Every structure is written in C-alpha cells, then in structure tokens.
Amino acid sequence: MPVLVHNTPIGICPADGSTDHGKLGAFVMEKDLKAKGFVDIVDEVTFNASDGTEFRADFVARKPGQA
C-alpha cells in the first residue's frame, strides 16, 4: 500500500516552496493532504530502521485506489 511521508522543518517547504511550516504549517499541510484525496492521515509517526535509526515523519497518509 503506497503511503505519502511528509517531513520538513519549520520554514518554507524545500520541495516546492509553497507551504509555510510555521505554527500553522501542520494545520495547512493536513488540510492540503485531505484536499488532494489522502486519507488515514496520521501525524508525528516514528519509523524504526533495521539498523536502529529512528525517523519521525510529520505526516503519513495513503491515497485510496493506488497500489
């Protein structure tokens, strides 16, 4: 199941420069994900790699119908 993982520090999104990741950045990003059809949106998800490294994503979501 494909998922979108979004992780960016506070400031302007380096991917496209369109989103401010300040205090309202998380709210705006979640709203944008919903508008783009993503569901099961979860914030602050921690992934553990096989070598023990941890990675925390701002959001993880999936888009229905994509395999």
N, CA, C and O atoms as a Maestro MAE file, in Angstrom:
{
 s_m_m2io_version
 :::
 2.0.0
}

f_m_ct {
 s_m_title
 :::
 protein
 m_atom[268] {
  # First column is atom index #
  i_m_mmod_type
  r_m_x_coord
  r_m_y_coord
  r_m_z_coord
  i_m_residue_number
  s_m_chain_name
  s_m_pdb_residue_name
  s_m_pdb_atom_name
  i_m_atomic_number
  :::
  1 25 0.843 -1.158 0.000 1 A "MET " " N  " 7
  2 3 0.000 0.000 0.000 1 A "MET " " CA " 6
  3 2 0.901 1.237 0.000 1 A "MET " " C  " 6
  4 15 1.677 1.431 0.936 1 A "MET " " O  " 8
  5 25 0.810 2.064 -1.023 2 A "PRO " " N  " 7
  6 3 1.647 3.265 -1.058 2 A "PRO " " CA " 6
  7 2 1.200 4.292 -0.027 2 A "PRO " " C  " 6
  8 15 0.007 4.484 0.207 2 A "PRO " " O  " 8
  9 25 2.162 4.934 0.570 3 A "VAL " " N  " 7
  10 3 1.867 5.988 1.525 3 A "VAL " " CA " 6
  11 2 2.708 7.210 1.196 3 A "VAL " " C  " 6
  12 15 3.765 7.107 0.574 3 A "VAL " " O  " 8
  13 25 2.233 8.341 1.614 4 A "LEU " " N  " 7
  14 3 2.976 9.585 1.491 4 A "LEU " " CA " 6
  15 2 3.566 9.892 2.847 4 A "LEU " " C  " 6
  16 15 2.859 9.891 3.854 4 A "LEU " " O  " 8
  17 25 4.845 10.151 2.876 5 A "VAL " " N  " 7
  18 3 5.506 10.552 4.115 5 A "VAL " " CA " 6
  19 2 5.999 11.971 3.912 5 A "VAL " " C  " 6
  20 15 6.740 12.243 2.968 5 A "VAL " " O  " 8
  21 25 5.599 12.868 4.779 6 A "HIS " " N  " 7
  22 3 5.986 14.272 4.651 6 A "HIS " " CA " 6
  23 2 6.720 14.696 5.906 6 A "HIS " " C  " 6
  24 15 6.201 14.556 7.013 6 A "HIS " " O  " 8
  25 25 7.912 15.206 5.739 7 A "ASN " " N  " 7
  26 3 8.699 15.627 6.882 7 A "ASN " " CA " 6
  27 2 9.549 16.829 6.494 7 A "ASN " " C  " 6
  28 15 10.392 16.738 5.602 7 A "ASN " " O  " 8
  29 25 9.330 17.943 7.159 8 A "THR " " N  " 7
  30 3 10.071 19.158 6.859 8 A "THR " " CA " 6
  31 2 10.211 19.991 8.119 8 A "THR " " C  " 6
  32 15 9.279 20.048 8.922 8 A "THR " " O  " 8
  33 25 11.347 20.635 8.311 9 A "PRO " " N  " 7
  34 3 11.489 21.502 9.479 9 A "PRO " " CA " 6
  35 2 10.677 22.780 9.311 9 A "PRO " " C  " 6
  36 15 10.112 23.032 8.246 9 A "PRO " " O  " 8
  37 25 10.623 23.582 10.367 10 A "ILE " " N  " 7
  38 3 9.911 24.859 10.304 10 A "ILE " " CA " 6
  39 2 10.565 25.738 9.251 10 A "ILE " " C  " 6
  40 15 11.790 25.806 9.157 10 A "ILE " " O  " 8
  41 25 9.748 26.400 8.471 11 A "GLY " " N  " 7
  42 3 10.229 27.262 7.398 11 A "GLY " " CA " 6
  43 2 9.462 26.960 6.122 11 A "GLY " " C  " 6
  44 15 8.393 26.350 6.166 11 A "GLY " " O  " 8
  45 25 9.991 27.376 5.010 12 A "ILE " " N  " 7
  46 3 9.342 27.144 3.728 12 A "ILE " " CA " 6
  47 2 9.695 25.742 3.230 12 A "ILE " " C  " 6
  48 15 10.843 25.310 3.333 12 A "ILE " " O  " 8
  49 25 8.702 25.039 2.692 13 A "CYS " " N  " 7
  50 3 8.889 23.678 2.200 13 A "CYS " " CA " 6
  51 2 9.973 23.645 1.127 13 A "CYS " " C  " 6
  52 15 9.845 24.335 0.115 13 A "CYS " " O  " 8
  53 25 11.034 22.866 1.316 14 A "PRO " " N  " 7
  54 3 12.098 22.817 0.322 14 A "PRO " " CA " 6
  55 2 11.689 22.088 -0.962 14 A "PRO " " C  " 6
  56 15 12.336 22.244 -1.998 14 A "PRO " " O  " 8
  57 25 10.628 21.301 -0.896 15 A "ALA " " N  " 7
  58 3 10.213 20.543 -2.081 15 A "ALA " " CA " 6
  59 2 9.648 21.453 -3.161 15 A "ALA " " C  " 6
  60 15 9.984 21.313 -4.337 15 A "ALA " " O  " 8
  61 25 8.785 22.392 -2.761 16 A "ASP " " N  " 7
  62 3 8.190 23.262 -3.776 16 A "ASP " " CA " 6
  63 2 8.067 24.716 -3.349 16 A "ASP " " C  " 6
  64 15 7.585 25.544 -4.121 16 A "ASP " " O  " 8
  65 25 8.488 25.039 -2.145 17 A "GLY " " N  " 7
  66 3 8.476 26.419 -1.684 17 A "GLY " " CA " 6
  67 2 7.106 27.013 -1.439 17 A "GLY " " C  " 6
  68 15 6.976 28.220 -1.235 17 A "GLY " " O  " 8
  69 25 6.073 26.167 -1.458 18 A "SER " " N  " 7
  70 3 4.717 26.703 -1.390 18 A "SER " " CA " 6
  71 2 4.101 26.703 0.006 18 A "SER " " C  " 6
  72 15 3.116 27.408 0.226 18 A "SER " " O  " 8
  73 25 4.629 25.959 0.933 19 A "THR " " N  " 7
  74 3 3.978 25.814 2.229 19 A "THR " " CA " 6
  75 2 4.864 26.326 3.349 19 A "THR " " C  " 6
  76 15 6.044 25.984 3.431 19 A "THR " " O  " 8
  77 25 4.294 27.136 4.195 20 A "ASP " " N  " 7
  78 3 4.998 27.619 5.369 20 A "ASP " " CA " 6
  79 2 4.821 26.588 6.476 20 A "ASP " " C  " 6
  80 15 3.699 26.204 6.805 20 A "ASP " " O  " 8
  81 25 5.926 26.149 7.041 21 A "HIS " " N  " 7
  82 3 5.877 25.148 8.097 21 A "HIS " " CA " 6
  83 2 6.045 25.787 9.464 21 A "HIS " " C  " 6
  84 15 6.734 25.242 10.326 21 A "HIS " " O  " 8
  85 25 5.420 26.939 9.667 22 A "GLY " " N  " 7
  86 3 5.453 27.605 10.959 22 A "GLY " " CA " 6
  87 2 4.382 27.021 11.860 22 A "GLY " " C  " 6
  88 15 4.040 25.846 11.733 22 A "GLY " " O  " 8
  89 25 3.849 27.825 12.769 23 A "LYS " " N  " 7
  90 3 2.854 27.344 13.725 23 A "LYS " " CA " 6
  91 2 1.625 26.768 13.042 23 A "LYS " " C  " 6
  92 15 1.075 25.770 13.507 23 A "LYS " " O  " 8
  93 25 1.187 27.374 11.953 24 A "LEU " " N  " 7
  94 3 0.006 26.880 11.258 24 A "LEU " " CA " 6
  95 2 0.370 25.919 10.133 24 A "LEU " " C  " 6
  96 15 -0.510 25.401 9.446 24 A "LEU " " O  " 8
  97 25 1.645 25.685 9.946 25 A "GLY " " N  " 7
  98 3 2.084 24.834 8.844 25 A "GLY " " CA " 6
  99 2 1.499 23.434 8.878 25 A "GLY " " C  " 6
  100 15 1.080 22.914 7.844 25 A "GLY " " O  " 8
  101 25 1.463 22.814 10.055 26 A "ALA " " N  " 7
  102 3 0.922 21.461 10.165 26 A "ALA " " CA " 6
  103 2 -0.564 21.448 9.830 26 A "ALA " " C  " 6
  104 15 -1.040 20.543 9.145 26 A "ALA " " O  " 8
  105 25 -1.292 22.440 10.307 27 A "PHE " " N  " 7
  106 3 -2.720 22.532 10.007 27 A "PHE " " CA " 6
  107 2 -2.942 22.685 8.504 27 A "PHE " " C  " 6
  108 15 -3.801 22.022 7.923 27 A "PHE " " O  " 8
  109 25 -2.167 23.557 7.890 28 A "VAL " " N  " 7
  110 3 -2.291 23.803 6.452 28 A "VAL " " CA " 6
  111 2 -1.929 22.546 5.666 28 A "VAL " " C  " 6
  112 15 -2.604 22.203 4.696 28 A "VAL " " O  " 8
  113 25 -0.867 21.861 6.082 29 A "MET " " N  " 7
  114 3 -0.440 20.657 5.364 29 A "MET " " CA " 6
  115 2 -1.499 19.565 5.468 29 A "MET " " C  " 6
  116 15 -1.789 18.899 4.474 29 A "MET " " O  " 8
  117 25 -2.080 19.365 6.646 30 A "GLU " " N  " 7
  118 3 -3.118 18.342 6.798 30 A "GLU " " CA " 6
  119 2 -4.334 18.682 5.935 30 A "GLU " " C  " 6
  120 15 -4.911 17.802 5.295 30 A "GLU " " O  " 8
  121 25 -4.715 19.941 5.918 31 A "LYS " " N  " 7
  122 3 -5.834 20.384 5.087 31 A "LYS " " CA " 6
  123 2 -5.537 20.140 3.599 31 A "LYS " " C  " 6
  124 15 -6.416 19.715 2.849 31 A "LYS " " O  " 8
  125 25 -4.309 20.409 3.184 32 A "ASP " " N  " 7
  126 3 -3.891 20.193 1.799 32 A "ASP " " CA " 6
  127 2 -3.910 18.708 1.434 32 A "ASP " " C  " 6
  128 15 -4.337 18.341 0.340 32 A "ASP " " O  " 8
  129 25 -3.447 17.855 2.351 33 A "LEU " " N  " 7
  130 3 -3.466 16.407 2.106 33 A "LEU " " CA " 6
  131 2 -4.901 15.918 1.907 33 A "LEU " " C  " 6
  132 15 -5.176 15.134 0.998 33 A "LEU " " O  " 8
  133 25 -5.809 16.382 2.760 34 A "LYS " " N  " 7
  134 3 -7.220 15.999 2.633 34 A "LYS " " CA " 6
  135 2 -7.792 16.473 1.297 34 A "LYS " " C  " 6
  136 15 -8.520 15.735 0.634 34 A "LYS " " O  " 8
  137 25 -7.463 17.695 0.908 35 A "ALA " " N  " 7
  138 3 -7.967 18.244 -0.355 35 A "ALA " " CA " 6
  139 2 -7.459 17.463 -1.562 35 A "ALA " " C  " 6
  140 15 -8.117 17.417 -2.602 35 A "ALA " " O  " 8
  141 25 -6.285 16.849 -1.419 36 A "LYS " " N  " 7
  142 3 -5.704 16.061 -2.514 36 A "LYS " " CA " 6
  143 2 -6.180 14.614 -2.504 36 A "LYS " " C  " 6
  144 15 -5.739 13.809 -3.325 36 A "LYS " " O  " 8
  145 25 -7.082 14.277 -1.573 37 A "GLY " " N  " 7
  146 3 -7.670 12.948 -1.535 37 A "GLY " " CA " 6
  147 2 -6.994 11.940 -0.631 37 A "GLY " " C  " 6
  148 15 -7.365 10.766 -0.635 37 A "GLY " " O  " 8
  149 25 -6.010 12.371 0.145 38 A "PHE " " N  " 7
  150 3 -5.349 11.444 1.053 38 A "PHE " " CA " 6
  151 2 -6.240 11.163 2.256 38 A "PHE " " C  " 6
  152 15 -6.980 12.037 2.709 38 A "PHE " " O  " 8
  153 25 -6.164 9.944 2.766 39 A "VAL " " N  " 7
  154 3 -6.960 9.518 3.916 39 A "VAL " " CA " 6
  155 2 -6.043 8.864 4.943 39 A "VAL " " C  " 6
  156 15 -4.846 8.703 4.707 39 A "VAL " " O  " 8
  157 25 -6.608 8.497 6.064 40 A "ASP " " N  " 7
  158 3 -5.841 7.867 7.152 40 A "ASP " " CA " 6
  159 2 -4.587 8.686 7.465 40 A "ASP " " C  " 6
  160 15 -3.486 8.148 7.580 40 A "ASP " " O  " 8
  161 25 -4.780 9.983 7.599 41 A "ILE " " N  " 7
  162 3 -3.669 10.899 7.856 41 A "ILE " " CA " 6
  163 2 -3.305 10.825 9.335 41 A "ILE " " C  " 6
  164 15 -4.147 11.042 10.207 41 A "ILE " " O  " 8
  165 25 -2.049 10.518 9.599 42 A "VAL " " N  " 7
  166 3 -1.559 10.401 10.976 42 A "VAL " " CA " 6
  167 2 -0.348 11.315 11.107 42 A "VAL " " C  " 6
  168 15 0.529 11.317 10.244 42 A "VAL " " O  " 8
  169 25 -0.300 12.092 12.187 43 A "ASP " " N  " 7
  170 3 0.846 12.976 12.368 43 A "ASP " " CA " 6
  171 2 1.835 12.404 13.375 43 A "ASP " " C  " 6
  172 15 1.486 11.559 14.199 43 A "ASP " " O  " 8
  173 25 3.072 12.878 13.293 44 A "GLU " " N  " 7
  174 3 4.153 12.500 14.202 44 A "GLU " " CA " 6
  175 2 4.325 10.981 14.301 44 A "GLU " " C  " 6
  176 15 4.182 10.398 15.376 44 A "GLU " " O  " 8
  177 25 4.629 10.360 13.180 45 A "VAL " " N  " 7
  178 3 4.823 8.911 13.128 45 A "VAL " " CA " 6
  179 2 6.314 8.610 13.172 45 A "VAL " " C  " 6
  180 15 7.093 9.189 12.414 45 A "VAL " " O  " 8
  181 25 6.708 7.706 14.056 46 A "THR " " N  " 7
  182 3 8.112 7.319 14.169 46 A "THR " " CA " 6
  183 2 8.338 5.983 13.478 46 A "THR " " C  " 6
  184 15 7.639 5.004 13.742 46 A "THR " " O  " 8
  185 25 9.322 5.957 12.593 47 A "PHE " " N  " 7
  186 3 9.725 4.732 11.907 47 A "PHE " " CA " 6
  187 2 11.053 4.287 12.490 47 A "PHE " " C  " 6
  188 15 11.900 5.114 12.825 47 A "PHE " " O  " 8
  189 25 11.232 2.981 12.610 48 A "ASN " " N  " 7
  190 3 12.490 2.424 13.088 48 A "ASN " " CA " 6
  191 2 13.116 1.603 11.975 48 A "ASN " " C  " 6
  192 15 12.530 0.623 11.517 48 A "ASN " " O  " 8
  193 25 14.310 1.999 11.538 49 A "ALA " " N  " 7
  194 3 15.034 1.261 10.506 49 A "ALA " " CA " 6
  195 2 15.664 0.009 11.120 49 A "ALA " " C  " 6
  196 15 15.802 -0.097 12.339 49 A "ALA " " O  " 8
  197 25 16.035 -0.917 10.272 50 A "SER " " N  " 7
  198 3 16.613 -2.166 10.763 50 A "SER " " CA " 6
  199 2 17.923 -1.943 11.520 50 A "SER " " C  " 6
  200 15 18.316 -2.777 12.336 50 A "SER " " O  " 8
  201 25 18.605 -0.817 11.253 51 A "ASP " " N  " 7
  202 3 19.849 -0.535 11.972 51 A "ASP " " CA " 6
  203 2 19.615 0.221 13.281 51 A "ASP " " C  " 6
  204 15 20.567 0.608 13.959 51 A "ASP " " O  " 8
  205 25 18.335 0.431 13.636 52 A "GLY " " N  " 7
  206 3 18.001 1.101 14.877 52 A "GLY " " CA " 6
  207 2 17.795 2.608 14.758 52 A "GLY " " C  " 6
  208 15 17.404 3.261 15.726 52 A "GLY " " O  " 8
  209 25 18.055 3.158 13.581 53 A "THR " " N  " 7
  210 3 17.857 4.586 13.360 53 A "THR " " CA " 6
  211 2 16.373 4.917 13.388 53 A "THR " " C  " 6
  212 15 15.555 4.208 12.803 53 A "THR " " O  " 8
  213 25 16.035 6.013 14.079 54 A "GLU " " N  " 7
  214 3 14.639 6.459 14.126 54 A "GLU " " CA " 6
  215 2 14.450 7.647 13.199 54 A "GLU " " C  " 6
  216 15 15.326 8.502 13.075 54 A "GLU " " O  " 8
  217 25 13.299 7.686 12.555 55 A "PHE " " N  " 7
  218 3 12.911 8.782 11.683 55 A "PHE " " CA " 6
  219 2 11.490 9.161 12.035 55 A "PHE " " C  " 6
  220 15 10.606 8.305 12.045 55 A "PHE " " O  " 8
  221 25 11.256 10.430 12.323 56 A "ARG " " N  " 7
  222 3 9.904 10.874 12.647 56 A "ARG " " CA " 6
  223 2 9.361 11.700 11.486 56 A "ARG " " C  " 6
  224 15 9.927 12.725 11.106 56 A "ARG " " O  " 8
  225 25 8.253 11.225 10.939 57 A "ALA " " N  " 7
  226 3 7.589 11.928 9.841 57 A "ALA " " CA " 6
  227 2 6.522 12.853 10.399 57 A "ALA " " C  " 6
  228 15 5.826 12.513 11.356 57 A "ALA " " O  " 8
  229 25 6.400 14.026 9.789 58 A "ASP " " N  " 7
  230 3 5.337 14.946 10.197 58 A "ASP " " CA " 6
  231 2 3.976 14.312 9.948 58 A "ASP " " C  " 6
  232 15 3.090 14.360 10.800 58 A "ASP " " O  " 8
  233 25 3.821 13.716 8.768 59 A "PHE " " N  " 7
  234 3 2.565 13.076 8.387 59 A "PHE " " CA " 6
  235 2 2.827 11.820 7.590 59 A "PHE " " C  " 6
  236 15 3.791 11.739 6.829 59 A "PHE " " O  " 8
  237 25 1.963 10.844 7.772 60 A "VAL " " N  " 7
  238 3 1.906 9.656 6.921 60 A "VAL " " CA " 6
  239 2 0.453 9.519 6.511 60 A "VAL " " C  " 6
  240 15 -0.448 9.622 7.344 60 A "VAL " " O  " 8
  241 25 0.227 9.287 5.224 61 A "ALA " " N  " 7
  242 3 -1.141 9.186 4.721 61 A "ALA " " CA " 6
  243 2 -1.160 8.244 3.517 61 A "ALA " " C  " 6
  244 15 -0.116 7.910 2.957 61 A "ALA " " O  " 8
  245 25 -2.348 7.830 3.138 62 A "ARG " " N  " 7
  246 3 -2.472 6.992 1.939 62 A "ARG " " CA " 6
  247 2 -3.547 7.574 1.024 62 A "ARG " " C  " 6
  248 15 -4.452 8.288 1.456 62 A "ARG " " O  " 8
  249 25 -3.411 7.243 -0.236 63 A "LYS " " N  " 7
  250 3 -4.380 7.705 -1.220 63 A "LYS " " CA " 6
  251 2 -5.127 6.485 -1.718 63 A "LYS " " C  " 6
  252 15 -4.513 5.595 -2.307 63 A "LYS " " O  " 8
  253 25 -6.435 6.411 -1.501 64 A "PRO " " N  " 7
  254 3 -7.217 5.249 -1.893 64 A "PRO " " CA " 6
  255 2 -7.113 4.965 -3.399 64 A "PRO " " C  " 6
  256 15 -7.034 5.876 -4.223 64 A "PRO " " O  " 8
  257 25 -7.116 3.682 -3.719 65 A "GLY " " N  " 7
  258 3 -7.118 3.275 -5.120 65 A "GLY " " CA " 6
  259 2 -5.753 3.200 -5.756 65 A "GLY " " C  " 6
  260 15 -5.663 2.872 -6.939 65 A "GLY " " O  " 8
  261 25 -4.696 3.482 -5.046 66 A "GLN " " N  " 7
  262 3 -3.356 3.370 -5.622 66 A "GLN " " CA " 6
  263 2 -2.669 2.151 -5.047 66 A "GLN " " C  " 6
  264 15 -2.642 1.951 -3.833 66 A "GLN " " O  " 8
  265 25 -2.118 1.346 -5.921 67 A "ALA " " N  " 7
  266 3 -1.455 0.122 -5.473 67 A "ALA " " CA " 6
  267 2 0.025 0.188 -5.705 67 A "ALA " " C  " 6
  268 15 0.743 -0.759 -5.386 67 A "ALA " " O  " 8
  :::
 }
 m_bond[267] {
  # First column is bond index #
  i_m_from
  i_m_to
  i_m_order
  :::
  1 1 2 1
  2 2 3 1
  3 3 4 2
  4 3 5 1
  5 5 6 1
  6 6 7 1
  7 7 8 2
  8 7 9 1
  9 9 10 1
  10 10 11 1
  11 11 12 2
  12 11 13 1
  13 13 14 1
  14 14 15 1
  15 15 16 2
  16 15 17 1
  17 17 18 1
  18 18 19 1
  19 19 20 2
  20 19 21 1
  21 21 22 1
  22 22 23 1
  23 23 24 2
  24 23 25 1
  25 25 26 1
  26 26 27 1
  27 27 28 2
  28 27 29 1
  29 29 30 1
  30 30 31 1
  31 31 32 2
  32 31 33 1
  33 33 34 1
  34 34 35 1
  35 35 36 2
  36 35 37 1
  37 37 38 1
  38 38 39 1
  39 39 40 2
  40 39 41 1
  41 41 42 1
  42 42 43 1
  43 43 44 2
  44 43 45 1
  45 45 46 1
  46 46 47 1
  47 47 48 2
  48 47 49 1
  49 49 50 1
  50 50 51 1
  51 51 52 2
  52 51 53 1
  53 53 54 1
  54 54 55 1
  55 55 56 2
  56 55 57 1
  57 57 58 1
  58 58 59 1
  59 59 60 2
  60 59 61 1
  61 61 62 1
  62 62 63 1
  63 63 64 2
  64 63 65 1
  65 65 66 1
  66 66 67 1
  67 67 68 2
  68 67 69 1
  69 69 70 1
  70 70 71 1
  71 71 72 2
  72 71 73 1
  73 73 74 1
  74 74 75 1
  75 75 76 2
  76 75 77 1
  77 77 78 1
  78 78 79 1
  79 79 80 2
  80 79 81 1
  81 81 82 1
  82 82 83 1
  83 83 84 2
  84 83 85 1
  85 85 86 1
  86 86 87 1
  87 87 88 2
  88 87 89 1
  89 89 90 1
  90 90 91 1
  91 91 92 2
  92 91 93 1
  93 93 94 1
  94 94 95 1
  95 95 96 2
  96 95 97 1
  97 97 98 1
  98 98 99 1
  99 99 100 2
  100 99 101 1
  101 101 102 1
  102 102 103 1
  103 103 104 2
  104 103 105 1
  105 105 106 1
  106 106 107 1
  107 107 108 2
  108 107 109 1
  109 109 110 1
  110 110 111 1
  111 111 112 2
  112 111 113 1
  113 113 114 1
  114 114 115 1
  115 115 116 2
  116 115 117 1
  117 117 118 1
  118 118 119 1
  119 119 120 2
  120 119 121 1
  121 121 122 1
  122 122 123 1
  123 123 124 2
  124 123 125 1
  125 125 126 1
  126 126 127 1
  127 127 128 2
  128 127 129 1
  129 129 130 1
  130 130 131 1
  131 131 132 2
  132 131 133 1
  133 133 134 1
  134 134 135 1
  135 135 136 2
  136 135 137 1
  137 137 138 1
  138 138 139 1
  139 139 140 2
  140 139 141 1
  141 141 142 1
  142 142 143 1
  143 143 144 2
  144 143 145 1
  145 145 146 1
  146 146 147 1
  147 147 148 2
  148 147 149 1
  149 149 150 1
  150 150 151 1
  151 151 152 2
  152 151 153 1
  153 153 154 1
  154 154 155 1
  155 155 156 2
  156 155 157 1
  157 157 158 1
  158 158 159 1
  159 159 160 2
  160 159 161 1
  161 161 162 1
  162 162 163 1
  163 163 164 2
  164 163 165 1
  165 165 166 1
  166 166 167 1
  167 167 168 2
  168 167 169 1
  169 169 170 1
  170 170 171 1
  171 171 172 2
  172 171 173 1
  173 173 174 1
  174 174 175 1
  175 175 176 2
  176 175 177 1
  177 177 178 1
  178 178 179 1
  179 179 180 2
  180 179 181 1
  181 181 182 1
  182 182 183 1
  183 183 184 2
  184 183 185 1
  185 185 186 1
  186 186 187 1
  187 187 188 2
  188 187 189 1
  189 189 190 1
  190 190 191 1
  191 191 192 2
  192 191 193 1
  193 193 194 1
  194 194 195 1
  195 195 196 2
  196 195 197 1
  197 197 198 1
  198 198 199 1
  199 199 200 2
  200 199 201 1
  201 201 202 1
  202 202 203 1
  203 203 204 2
  204 203 205 1
  205 205 206 1
  206 206 207 1
  207 207 208 2
  208 207 209 1
  209 209 210 1
  210 210 211 1
  211 211 212 2
  212 211 213 1
  213 213 214 1
  214 214 215 1
  215 215 216 2
  216 215 217 1
  217 217 218 1
  218 218 219 1
  219 219 220 2
  220 219 221 1
  221 221 222 1
  222 222 223 1
  223 223 224 2
  224 223 225 1
  225 225 226 1
  226 226 227 1
  227 227 228 2
  228 227 229 1
  229 229 230 1
  230 230 231 1
  231 231 232 2
  232 231 233 1
  233 233 234 1
  234 234 235 1
  235 235 236 2
  236 235 237 1
  237 237 238 1
  238 238 239 1
  239 239 240 2
  240 239 241 1
  241 241 242 1
  242 242 243 1
  243 243 244 2
  244 243 245 1
  245 245 246 1
  246 246 247 1
  247 247 248 2
  248 247 249 1
  249 249 250 1
  250 250 251 1
  251 251 252 2
  252 251 253 1
  253 253 254 1
  254 254 255 1
  255 255 256 2
  256 255 257 1
  257 257 258 1
  258 258 259 1
  259 259 260 2
  260 259 261 1
  261 261 262 1
  262 262 263 1
  263 263 264 2
  264 263 265 1
  265 265 266 1
  266 266 267 1
  267 267 268 2
  :::
 }
}
